[in-house]
Amino acid sequence: MPNRSVSYKASPVHLMLDQRFYRRVKAAAFPDHSLRFRNDRVAASVGLDGLDDEAWIEHFGKFIALPDNIETPLALCYHGHQFGHYNPELGDGRGFLFAQMRSGDGRILDLGTKGSGQTPFSRTADGRLTLKGAVREILATEMLEALGVNTSKTLSVIETGEALQRNDEPSPTRSAVLVRLSHSHIRVGSFQRLSFLNDLEGLEMLIRHTARHYFAEQLQVDDDLEVLAPALLQAAASAVARTAGAWLAAGFVHGVLNTDNFNVTGESFDYGPWRFLFHFDPGFTAAYFDQTGRYAYGRQADACMWAMCRLADCFMAFCDKETLEAQLHDFYPKMETALAEGLARRLGVVPASDIKCGQDLCRQFFSAARVSQAGFDQLLHDFWGGIQRRGNYPADAVAGFTDCLSGFKPAANADHAFFTGKTALSMTIDEVEAIWEPIAASDDWSALHRKIAAVREMGAALKI
């Protein structure tokens, strides 16, 4: 049982919504439960780090309810645009909302699952997750957290002893169930479904619920909808813009930016065919099925803006188009600010007193990355602290970047020992495959543990 006296505080607010928003489901009965990953650092933020392994498996492998929390898991209802095409047959098909708690800072945090079995939304799918997919999600969330991206956290991975058939990896393959900690699972697609159904009562309920529990410091929950709806749109769009900029600074490609994969709090989540850049390439895609490059690295901000426009569509029943459009005018400036701040953080620099961290840094960095064709992470590493510490770069490739950095000064962590090595820490697909190979071949998890330790060390160094 969690130690409630420390920080565990159940807060199942989603139950305040009625059953038009979810379906009650049961978790699959798995033949085995082998604990492969438990994130005590994350668990501590909601008072669950005191669980022993047996209790951990009971809650996060067999899904026995946490105290005073959601008794029966909830498969959430939503629609969404998938690669630009509206799909009314979505919803949680292999996951559910398991619990909600208050963190130390008072936020509502969700425990959501992936691979926990079939639901009414599964259609012909088996509702399962491959162990390799779970390992990939651990690596994505750990790296993004270290790089300062607002991301879900992987709390738990338990191998479940089933043999799965998949078209995109050698089969049969091992199975797992994953639990993530997220700041809301309310999606753009959650609003789209209600709008599609012309359920204005449901839309109002969800708007007020979201404002009350996720934006209480910014919004007046009791405002008329013609005021509250556009204010919520602006709050959500601002959060998504910051995440979009942070992705670009991280060199990250989410891969599937459908509207059901956008959380209204702006938190990045649900990692499938993600990639980090080898080197700067605006057209680089993560998903083999993204044949038009709709969600390529350089088009992610546009995809985020498009999703926010679809959220705006849902609010047109309550206010006029011009009012809603006005809430999105500063989306790109906010994204660019987040990108510049993310790059400065990764470079270990801060603006001089008379210079703002802005577009020039972004422009000059991407120019240097394009011309030099250096590794994305390596270029940032080599110019850590605002000076060229290593690397053989042609002068014409980095001259503008170097000049731009002269307007910055080293951050407090510029002398951190982590950045003295020759090689940058990265998370390319080749590295991910190399980590998975010994797990698949001989159940050797040491490479994964080493990588997580290194990523967390980098994250700690970047925070100083």
N, C-alpha and C positions, 0 to 999 in steps of 0.2 A: 504493500500500500504506500502511496506517496506520503511524504512528510508534510502535512498540510500547514504545520506551524512555520515552515520556512517560506514557501511561496506557492504551493499548489492551491489554486482557487478555481474551481469549476465555474464556468459561465456559459452554459449552452444556449446562447441567445438565438440561434437559428430555429429553435423550437418555438419562438415567438411568432414565427411565420406559420401559415397553415399548410396543409398537405398538397396544395397546388404547386408548392415550391420543391417538393422532394417526395421520394418514395421510400418507405421503410423496407430494409433488406436484411439478409443474413449473410455473414461471411462464409466463404467456402470452408469445408472441413478438409484440411490438408493432411496427407499421410505422414508428414514429418515436419519438425520445427527445429532447424539448426541455426542458432544465432550467429550471424556473420558480421554484423556491424551495429554498434550502439553508440550513439553520439551523446555522451554524458554532458558535454559542454552545452549543447542545445537543450537537453533534457532539464538542465539546471535552471534554465530561464523560465520554466513553468512548473518547477518543483517535482520533477519525475526522475531525477538522477539517483534518488535513494532506492529505487526498485532493484531487487536482486535479479539475476538472470532468469530465474524461474518465473517471477512475477512479470518481468519484461515480456517473456514469451506468452504468458497468459493474456496480457493486454494487447500486444502488438503482433501476435501470431495467431492467437485463437480469438481475439477481440472480445474478451470479457470486458464489460463496461467499466470505465473508471468511476470512482465514487462521485455521486451527485451529478453525473454527467449524462450524455446522450445514452439512453438505455438500449435502443435499437438503432443501428447505423442508418444513415440517410444517404441514399443515392440522389444527387441533386439534379434538378430539371433545368435544361437550357437548350437553346438552339445555337446557330452560328453560321457565319460565312466560312466556307472551307475553300481556299484558293479562289476567292471571289464569288463563289456560288452558294446560295443560301441552302442550308440543310436543316429541315425541321425534325430530323430523326436522330438527334444527338442526346446528350445527357450522360451521366456517369455510367460508363459501360464496363469498367473494371476497377472501380474505386468507389469510395463513399466517405462521407464526413463522419468521423468516429468520435471526436470530442472537441470541446472548446474550453479554453482557460484564459485567465488573465496573466499576463506577464508582469514582471517587476515594474515596468513603466506604465502599467494599466491597460495596455492594448489587449484586444481580443485576439488570441492565436488559435488556429485550428489544427487538429490532427486529421489529415486526409490520407487515404490509402491509394495504392496502385498495385494491381494484381491480386485483389482480395476476393475475386470471384465474380460470377455473373450477376447481372441486375436486369430489371425490365428494359434497360437501354442497350443491352449487349448485342442484340440482334443475333448474328451467327457467330460472334466471337466467343472465345472461351473464358474471357474475364481474367486471364492470367498475365503475369509478367515474367520475362526471362531473367535469370540471374545476371546475365551479361548486361541487360538493360538496367538492372538495379545498380550494378557496379558503375556503369556509365553515369547514372544520375548522381551517385555519391561524388564522383570526380567533378562533374559539372557544378554542383552546388558548392562544393568546397573551394573550387578555384574562383568562382564568381564572388563568393563571400569574401575571400582574401583580397580580391581586386576592388572591393567596395561597391559591388552591385547589389541592389535591393532584391534579394532572392529568397525563395523558399529554402529551408534547411532539411537535409535528409536526416531523420531521427533514427530510423531503424531499418535494417534489412535482415529478413529471416528466410533461409532457404527452405522450401516446402516439399521437396521430394517427389515432384512430378516431372514427367518427360514431356516437353512441349514440342509441337511441330510449328516451325516458322519458315517463311519463304526467304527471309533476309539474313539468316545465319544457319550454320550447319545444324541439322536436326536429327534425332531428338536432342533437345537442349534443356538445361536445368532451369528450374522455376524458383521464384521468390515472391515474397510480398514485402512491399516497401511502405513505410509511413513517413510522411513529410510534415513539417511544422510550417504553417503559412499564415500570413496576415490576411485572412479572408479567402474564401473560395467563390465569392460572388463575381461573376464574369460579365463581360459585355453581353455574351450570349444569354445570360439569365434575364436581362432586360429585353433582349430581342424576342425571346419566346413569348413573353407577356404581350409585347406589342403585336406580334404576329397573330396571337389569339384575340387581340382587341380587348384584353383584360385590363381596363383602366384602373379598376380597384386594386388589382394585383400590382400594377406598376406603381401606383401611389404608395402601397404598402412597402414595396421593395425600396423605393426611393427614400422614404422616411426611415426605414430600418437601416439602410446603408449610411445615411447621414448621421443617425443617432449613434451607431456603434463603431463607425470607422472614420468619421470626419466631424466629430462633435466639437472640436476646438475651432473648426473653420466655419461651420454652417449652423444656421438657426433652424432646428428641426421643425418648428411649428410655423415657419413661413408658408405663405401660399405657394402652391406648386409652380406658379408662373415665375416665382423668385427662386425657390429651392431647386427646381430641376436644372436650370442653367448653372446655378452655383455648384451643384454636384458635378455637372459635366466639367466645369473648369477645374475643380479639385482633382477629379480622376485624370483629366488630360494632363494636368501639371505633373502628377505622379508618374504617368506613363512616359511623358517627355523626358523626365530625369532618368528613368530606366533605359530609354532608348539611347541617350547620350552615354550612359555608363557602359552599355553593351559595346558601343563603338570604341570607347577608350580601352575596353578589355580585349578588343579584337575578337569578339564573340559573335557567332551566328546561331540564332535560336533554331531556325530551320522551318518551323511551322507556326507562323503568326496569324492563324485563323482567329476569328473573333471570340471563339470559345476558349482560347488560350490567353486572353487578356483579363487579368484580375483588376477590379476597379480601384484597388489600393496601389496599383502600379507595380506590384511585386512580380518579378520574373519567376515562372514556375513551369512544370510539366515538360521535362526534357526528353525528347526523342532523338531525332537525328541531328543533334547539335554538333558544332565544330568551333574550334578556335583557329584563327588564321595562321598559316605558315608564314606568309608575308602579305603585304598590303595588296588586296585584290578586291575592288568594289563589286565585281561580278561573282565572287565566290559564293556558292550555295552549299548548304549542309545536307539537304535532302535529295536523294537521287531522283525522286519523283517530282521535284520542282524544276521541270524542264524549261520553263520560261524565265526562271530567275526571279520570280515574284518576290521571294523572301531572301534575296541575296544580301550579303553584308552591307553594301552601299544603299540598299533600298529599304532597310529596316525602319528607318525613321518615317518614311512615307507609309509603310504598312501600319505603323502605330497610329499615325495621323488618320489613316483610312478607317481604322477600327474606332477611333474616337468620333469620327463622323457618323459611323453606324450607331454608336451610342446616342449621339445627338438626334438621329432619326427617331429613336424610341421616345424622346421627350417632346416631339412636335405636337402631341396631343394636348400639351399643357402651356406651350408658349410659342412665339413665332420664330420662323427660321432665322431672321436677322439677329435676334437676341442670342440664339444658340451659336450661330457662326461667330459672333463676337467673342465668345468664351474660348475659341480655339485660335485666336489671332496670335497669341504669344507662344504657341506650341513649339515652333522651331527655334525661337530665341532661347527658350528654356532648355531645349534639347542641346543646343550648341553650348550653353553655359555649363551644363552637366558634362558634356564631352571635354571641354577645356579643363574643367576642374579634375576630371578623371585622368587626363593626360598629365597634368601638373603633378598630381599625386603619384602617378607611376614614374615620373621623372625626378621626384624628390625636390621639387622647386615650389616657390611661392612667388607671386608677383611682387615687384618692387613697389614701394609706396605710391608711386605716380603712374603705375601701369596696371591695368586690369587684365585678369586672366580671360582671354577672349579668342576671337576668331583667328587672329594672326598665329597663335600657337598651333591651333588645329591645322590651318592651311600649310604652315611650314613643316610641321611634322609629317603630314600625309604626302607632301611633295618630296621630302627626303626619303620617306619609305618607298614611294613609287619609283623614284629615280635610282635609288641604291639597290632596290629589291632585297634589302636585308630582311632577316627574320623580324617579324613584327615585335615580338617580345625582346629580341636581342637588341634592336635599335634603341628601345626605351632603356634597356639595361646599360648599354654602352654609354649613354648620355645621362646616366643617373647623377643627380646633383647639379645638372645644368651645364656640365662640361663633357667633352669627349674623353672618356677615361680609357677606352680601348676600342679596337675595331679599326680596320683599314678602309676608310670611306673616301671616295674621290671628293676633292674639295668642292667641285661644282654641284655635287649631289646634296651636300649638307650645309652649304654656305648660308642659305637663308634661314635654316633651322638654327644654326649656331648663332647667327645675328639676333634672331628672335629670343633665344635663351639668355642673351646678355642683358635683357630687360627683366630677368628674374633673379632671385637669389636662392641659395640652397635652403631647403627646409631643415627643421630641427633634426630630422633623421638622416640627413645626407651622408653622414659618416658611418651609418650602420654597417656592421660587419657582413650582414647577409649579402650586400651588393658589391662586395669586393671580388667575388668569383668571376671567372671569365665567361661563364655560360649562364644565360638567363634561364629562369624556371619557366617552363611552358607546359601546355597540355594539348599537344597535337594529336591527331587521330592515330598516328603511328605509336605514340607513347601510350595511348589508351589501349591499343591492341597488345602492346608488349606487357602491360600490366595484367590484362585478361589471360594471356596465353598460359602462364604457369598455374593460374587458378583452374582453367579448363583441363590442363594436362595432368596436374598432380595435386590439386587442391592447396597450392602454395600461395598464401595471401600476403607474403612479406613485401612484395613490390608495391601492392596497394597501400599497405601501412606506411612504407617509407615515403611514398608520394604524398599521402595525406599529411604526414609530419612535416615534410618540406613545404607544402602549400601553406600550412598553418603558420610555419615559421616566417614565411614571406608576408603573410597577412599581418602578423604581429609587427614585423618591421615597418610595413607601410603605414601602420596606424600611429606610430610614434610622432 
